[in-house]
Amino acid sequence: MPRPKSLTSSDLATAALVVIDRDGLPALTMRAVAQQLQMATMALYRYVSDREQLEILVADTVLDAIDVTLPPDSDWRDQVAVLLDRLRAAVSAHPAAVPLVLRYRQASPATMRWIEAMLTALTTAGFTGRDRVIAQRSIVDFVLGFLQNEHYAALTGPGTAAIAELPPTEFPLLVETAAQARELSADDEFRGGTDLLLLGLADHLRRQ
């Protein structure tokens, strides 16, 4: 196979994402990426030492698509909501790569930029010290949990349907809630969860 004279990290990550988007995460191998780049598998090791390093490049590339510019002259809650929307959009563009984003997010410079922007919005709101730590972690917990649920346990999926069929005499509230949940879209769930999170954070600030 002909081998490119040189490759960039972006070239490698783009090729890996093509493999993942087309064939799923289990198909990501050094050999598959080398074939996508039309080069010998061993030649790929000139650029990355192993699959883990390749996976980190993929995660950073997915997250690097996030615009972390805060909307000017906007309320801090709007800024937080916008950052959450942008993160969700970037990750949802490559749903099969979600596990990599979750696993390697702290190794990604793009994640650091997103967190810095989020902390800027929270600081503008008035969060400092311990409260800012907890607020930031609560936001991250929400969005990571949502991304996992959206792609692996959607409300419209078979899990919710199975719960809705449980004996109502034994699980009346669970069955009722599952039936209602099946009518919600992923957007409904995300917007509703974001609104509740922001209401809670705003209420905490008022109580200080």
C-alpha positions in Angstrom: 0.0 0.0 0.0 1.2 3.5 -0.7 2.1 5.4 2.5 1.6 9.1 3.0 4.8 11.0 3.6 3.4 12.4 6.8 0.2 12.4 8.8 -1.2 14.7 11.4 -3.1 13.9 14.6 -6.2 15.2 12.8 -5.6 12.8 9.9 -5.5 9.9 12.3 -8.5 10.9 14.3 -10.6 11.6 11.2 -9.8 8.2 9.7 -10.6 6.5 13.1 -13.9 8.4 13.2 -14.8 7.2 9.7 -14.3 3.6 10.9 -16.3 4.2 14.1 -19.2 6.0 12.4 -19.4 3.4 9.6 -18.8 0.2 11.5 -19.1 0.9 15.2 -16.6 1.2 18.0 -15.7 -2.5 18.2 -14.4 -2.2 14.6 -11.8 0.4 15.7 -8.4 -1.4 15.3 -5.0 -0.2 14.1 -5.5 -2.3 11.0 -8.8 -0.8 10.2 -7.5 2.8 10.5 -4.4 1.9 8.5 -6.6 0.6 5.7 -8.7 3.7 5.8 -5.5 5.7 5.4 -4.3 3.3 2.7 -1.1 2.5 4.5 0.5 -0.6 6.1 -0.6 -1.3 9.7 2.9 -1.2 11.1 3.5 2.2 9.5 0.7 3.6 11.7 2.8 2.9 14.8 5.1 5.7 13.6 2.4 8.1 14.7 0.6 6.4 17.7 2.0 3.9 20.1 -1.2 1.9 20.5 -5.0 1.9 20.2 -5.4 3.8 23.5 -3.5 6.8 22.1 -5.6 6.6 19.0 -8.8 6.6 21.1 -7.6 9.7 23.0 -7.1 11.5 19.6 -10.7 10.5 18.7 -12.2 11.8 21.9 -10.3 15.1 21.6 -11.4 15.5 18.0 -15.0 15.0 18.8 -14.9 17.5 21.7 -12.7 19.9 19.8 -15.8 20.7 17.7 -17.4 22.5 20.6 -17.6 26.3 20.4 -16.7 27.5 23.9 -17.4 31.2 23.2 -19.9 32.5 25.7 -22.8 34.4 24.2 -22.1 38.1 25.1 -24.5 40.1 27.3 -26.5 37.0 28.2 -27.7 35.6 31.5 -25.4 33.0 33.1 -28.1 30.4 32.9 -28.3 31.0 29.1 -24.6 30.6 28.9 -24.6 27.3 30.8 -27.5 26.0 28.7 -25.7 26.9 25.5 -22.5 25.2 26.6 -24.5 22.1 27.4 -26.3 22.2 24.1 -23.0 22.5 22.2 -21.4 19.6 24.1 -24.4 17.4 23.4 -24.4 18.3 19.7 -20.7 17.6 19.3 -20.9 14.2 20.9 -24.2 13.2 19.2 -22.6 13.8 15.8 -20.6 10.6 16.5 -22.8 8.5 18.8 -20.7 5.3 18.5 -17.8 7.3 20.0 -19.6 8.2 23.2 -17.7 5.6 25.3 -14.4 7.1 24.2 -15.5 10.7 25.1 -16.6 9.5 28.5 -13.4 7.5 29.1 -10.9 10.0 27.9 -12.5 13.4 28.5 -10.0 14.4 31.2 -7.1 13.7 28.8 -8.6 16.1 26.2 -7.5 19.8 26.0 -10.9 20.5 24.4 -12.6 19.3 27.6 -10.5 21.7 29.6 -11.6 24.6 27.4 -15.2 23.6 27.8 -14.9 23.4 31.6 -13.0 26.7 31.8 -15.9 28.3 29.9 -18.5 26.7 32.2 -16.5 27.9 35.3 -16.5 31.4 33.8 -20.3 31.4 33.5 -20.6 30.1 37.1 -18.2 32.7 38.4 -20.2 35.4 36.7 -23.3 34.1 38.4 -21.6 34.4 41.8 -20.4 30.8 42.5 -17.1 30.7 44.3 -15.1 28.2 46.3 -16.7 24.9 47.4 -20.1 25.9 45.9 -18.5 26.4 42.5 -16.8 23.0 42.6 -20.1 21.3 43.4 -22.0 23.3 40.8 -19.5 22.4 38.1 -19.5 18.7 39.1 -23.3 18.7 39.2 -23.4 20.0 35.6 -20.9 17.5 34.4 -22.7 14.7 36.2 -25.9 15.7 34.5 -24.6 15.9 30.9 -22.5 12.7 31.1 -25.4 10.8 32.6 -27.7 12.2 29.9 -25.3 11.2 27.0 -25.1 7.7 28.3 -28.9 7.4 28.6 -29.6 9.0 25.3 -27.4 6.6 23.4 -27.7 3.4 25.5 -30.9 3.7 27.5 -33.2 6.0 25.7 -36.7 6.6 27.1 -38.1 5.4 23.8 -36.1 2.2 23.9 -37.0 -1.4 24.9 -36.0 -0.9 28.6 -38.7 1.7 29.2 -41.2 -0.5 27.3 -40.4 -3.5 29.5 -40.8 -1.4 32.6 -44.2 -0.2 31.4 -45.3 -3.8 31.2 -44.5 -4.6 34.8 -47.4 -5.6 37.1 -49.1 -2.3 38.1 -50.3 -3.8 41.4 -46.7 -4.2 42.4 -45.1 -1.2 40.8 -47.9 1.3 40.2 -45.8 4.5 40.1 -43.0 2.9 38.1 -45.4 1.6 35.5 -47.2 4.9 35.3 -44.0 6.9 35.0 -42.6 4.6 32.3 -45.7 5.0 30.2 -45.4 8.7 30.4 -41.6 8.6 29.7 -42.2 6.8 26.4 -43.9 9.9 25.1 -40.9 12.1 25.8 -38.3 12.8 23.1 -34.6 13.0 23.9 -34.9 16.8 23.4 -37.7 17.0 25.9 -35.6 15.1 28.4 -32.5 17.2 27.8 -34.3 20.5 28.0 -36.3 19.5 31.0 -33.3 18.2 32.8 -31.3 21.4 32.0 -34.2 23.6 33.3 -34.4 21.7 36.6 -30.6 21.8 37.0 -30.5 25.6 36.4 -33.5 26.2 38.7 -31.7 24.4 41.5 -28.5 26.3 41.0 -30.3 29.6 40.9 -32.2 28.8 44.0 -29.0 27.9 45.8 -27.6 31.3 44.9 -30.7 33.1 46.2 -30.3 31.3 49.5 -26.7 32.4 50.0 
